[in-house]
Amino acid sequence: MDKPIISLHGISKSYQVAIRKGGLKEAFKALIRRDYKVIEALKDISFQVQQGEIVGYIGPNGAGKSTTIKIMSGVLLPDSGSCSVMNMTPWLERQKYVARIGVVFGQRSQLWWDVPVIDSFQLLRDIYRIPEKQYIETLEELTTLLKLSDILHTPVRQLSLGQRMRCELAASLLHKPSILFLDEPTIGLDADSKIAVRSIVKEINERYGVTVILTTHDMNDIEALAHRIMMIGKGTLLFDGTLTQLQQRYGTGKIVQVAYSGHLVDEILPGITLIEQSEEKLSLAVNTELCTVPQCIQWLTAQIEVTDFTVQAIPIEELILSLYKEHAV
């Protein structure tokens, strides 16, 4: 196997947070003496990422996702452990390193708010010292790929959220990075904009071989993009594998949705859970280790007239929830 492009070993990071009770008296006390508590954001995190992978890095709020991204992008120093990205230590070789990565934070912008988008791009060209010929060629390519021609001369503050996110992606790719860190890139976007961003990220990965580390709470992003899923909870890596492996581990079931006429009997087969029922439709969760889908359908047709049915895999959100419950996250 080729040498990994990203390698973390034993990374830990803690924060000291001031704590204070409410009330004026406590506020005065805090001026003289403050109490603190230590929050372990990351505990002995280790993983490797190969060139060209799209990795979905997921977990609940406060799990340590953004802290990991900030360490890998050189913004934060860990308390212990080692981090090698493209054979560089991000926080020790920062100037050389940042020229090789792109970062997009869904809730922060690298574009200047009151000036046209193209002015921000030109400033980034100077910051990254991109040769003029390369800049022009890359800009033309990204303008076509991201459909930016109509908004390049519009001030950033006048753009919609979806338009701004396309510009943020372009800004992060102008210098042709080898790795793209995406922290909640679809947060707040409408359905069309989310689909557009996913399509763009997938094409960037396939066309240029850019390695992508993606943090998101939107499981549709994960299903559409990720080759591999890493899940973190309470600062600890809980799962590292493919979506198929996650489904094999927790997805021993199907969702059966039925259109019918008649009345369902009260007694239900072992392994079948009634999710929802109306006069014409019902939804069932079927644990396929206890009851197969054909057995479920045979049981249904013996007591009601089934006019239509569909069988679906358990949604990825349910699989992730099962993983959270197993680890008490």
N, C-alpha and C positions, 0 to 999 in steps of 0.2 A: 504494500500500500504506500502511496505517496506521503511525504511528510505533511502533516496537517498545517493549514494556513493560520489557524488559531489554536492555541493550547493553553489552557488554564489548569493549574495544579494547586490545590489546597488554599484557594483564595478565601480570606475572611475579612469582614469589614464591620466595625461597630461604630455606633454614634452615641454621643452623650446628649441627652435631652433634658432640659430644665423642666421641673414639675412644680406647680404651684396651685394651691387651693384657691377657690374664688373668694372675693371679699376684699374690702379696703385694707383691713388689718394684715391679711396675707400678702397683699401687694407691697406694703411698707416693709414687712419682714424680708421679702425677696430682694429689696434694695440692699440689705445688709448681708444676708446669707441665702444662697440658693441651694435647693436640693436637686439632685440629678438622678436620672436612671439611665442605664446602658441598654441600648437596643442593638441586638446582633442582626444586622441586615443580611449578612452572608456568613455561612458556616462551612468552611472546608469544601468549597465548590471546585469541582474538577471536571473538565470535558475537553474534547477536541472537535474541530470542525475542518472538513476537507474543502479544498478549492472548488467553487462552483455550487456548493450546497445552498439551499434555502432552508434555514432552521427557524421554526416557530418556537419562541421562548415565552412560555405562558405561565400564568399563576395569578392568584388573587391580588388585590391591592395590598401593598406593603410587603409583598413576598420577597422582593430583592431584585426584580427584573431591571429596573432603571439603574440601580446601583451597579449591577453587573455590566450593563451597557456603558456606563460612565467610566468604569475601570478599563474596559476594553478599548474605549475611545480616548483614553489618556486624561480624562477630566478629573478622576479621583485616583488616589493612591490606596491600595489595600493595606490592611494592618499586617497581613502575612500572606505567604503564598507567592507563586510566580505566574506571570502572564506573558506569553510570547505570541505576537501577531506579526506575520510575515518576517519572522526572525528578528523582531524588534520588541523592546520593552516599551509600551506606549508612553509612560510618564517619564522615561529617561531619554528617549530619542524623539521628543514631541514634534519638533519642527520637521524633521525628515518623515516622521510617521504620519502626521495629519495630511501630508501631500498625497498619501496613498489610500485614504479612506474617505467615505462620504457619510454624513450623519443627518438624519431627518427626525426631529422631534415634533410630533403632531400638535403639541400645545405651545411650541416656541418657533420663532421664525429667524432665518438667517438673511432675510430680505429687508431692505430699508423701506419703512412704512410709507413715507410721503413722496418717494421718487418712483419713476417708471421702472418696471421690471428689468428692462435692458440695462439701466444704469447700475442696478445691483449686480447683474451678471458681469458688467465691465469692471466693476470694483473687485469682484471675486477673481476675475482674470488677472488683475494686478497682484492681488494677495497671493494667489497660487503660482504667479509667474508663468502663466501659460503662454507659449509662443503664439504670436498673432495668427499664423496660418492654422495651427491646431485649434485655436479658439473658434475661428470662423467656421471651420469644418464641423467641429463638435456642436456648435450652436445651431447650425443649419440642420444637422441630424436630429438633435433633441427637439428643435422647433417642430419638425415634421412628426417625430414619434409622439410627442406630448401635445401636439396641436396647440401651439402657443402663438402662432403668427398674429392672431387678432388681439392678443393681450400684452404683447411685449412692451408696448409704449403706454400702457395703462398704469397709473400709480397703484402700488400694492394694496393700499387701503380701500380701493374701489373694486377689488376682485372678490368674487364669491369664495367660500371656503374651498370648494373643489378646484377652482382655478388656481388659488394660491398654493394648494398642495401639489398641483402639477408643476408649478414654478419652483417650489421647494425641491422637488425631485430633480428638476433640471439643474438647479443651483448646486446640488450635491454631486452631480455627475459631470459638471463642466471640465473638471481636471482628470477625468477618466480614472476613478478610484478602483482598486481591486476588491474592496469590501464596502458594503453599504449597510449601515446600522439604521434600522427603521423602528422608532419607538412610538407606537400608537399612530401610524400614518393615516388611518381611516377614521379616527375619532371625530365625531360630529358631522361626518359627511352623509349626504343622501345616498340612496341605493345606487343611482346611476354613477355618481362620483366614486363610490366604493368599488364598483365593478371596473371602472376605468383605471383606477390606481392599481388594482390587482393585475389587470391586463398589462399595464406598463411595467410593473415590477417583474412579472414573469418574462416579458420580452427582453428586458435588460439582462436578466439572468441568462436566458438562452442565447441572446445575440452576442453579448460581451463576456460571458462567463463570470459575471460579478457574483461574489459570495454575498448572501443576504442573511442578516440576523434580524428577525422580525419579532417585536413584542406587540401583543394585541390582546384585547378581551373579546374580539369578534371572531368566533370560531369559524365563520365562513371564510375569513382571511386565511386561516390555517388550512382548511379543506382545499381551498383554491390554489394555495401556493407552496405549502411546506413539504419538503422531502422528508423531514424529520421533526419530531416534537421533543422539546425538553421542557419539563414542568418543574417549577420551583415553588416551594411553600415554606414559610417561616425560615427563609434563608438557606434551605437545604434542597438539593436536587432530588426530586422524587421519582421522576420517570425520564428516560432517554431512549427513544425508539421511533419507529415509523407509526403512522396513523393505523396501518394494518395491524401492527403489533398491539397497539392500544385497543383496537376493536376485538382482537383475539383474546385479550386479557379481561376486558370488561364488557364486551359486547355480545355475550352469550344470550342473545335474545333478539326478537323482532317486534315491530309495531304492526299490528293487523288492524286495518280500518275497513269497516263493513257497512254497506248499504243494505237494508233488509226490511222485511215486513213480518209481523208476528210479535211474540213476546218472549224475551229471553228468560229462561228459568233462573231461579235464585242460586242454585248450586253450580259452581264453576269448577272446571277441572284444575287439578294441582298444576302449578306452573303458569297459570293464566291469571292476569290481573286486569280487572275492568278499569280503564282510565276515564272513559267518558261515554255516556249513552243518552241518546235522544229518541224520539219516536221512530225515526227512520235510519239513524246512523249510530254506530258504536265504535269505540277504539279499545283495543286490547293490547297489553304488553305480554309477550309470550317468552318465557324462559325456555329456550330450545334444549337445555340440558334435561328438563323435566317433561317437556311436551313439544313435539315437532309441529311445524306449521301445518302439514297435511292432517295431523291428528286434530289440531285446533279447528281447521275448516270442516272436517268430518263431523266433529262435535257440534259445530254451529249449524250445519245444514240438516242435522237430525232434528233440530227443534225450531228453526226459523227458516224463512224463505230468503236466501241470500241473493240479492239482485246484482251486486258488484262488490269487489273487495280489492284492496291493495296491500302489499307487504313491503315494509320499509325497515332498513337497519335502524338501530337505536341512534338518535341524533348524537353528534359528537359532544354537544353540551352536557348530555346525560352521562356520557362516558367520563368526561372531565369531572363532573360532580361526584361520580363514584370514586374516582381517584382521590379527590379532596376528602371525601368521607373516610376512606380507608386510612389516610394519614392524619385525620382530625385537623385539617387545615381550615 
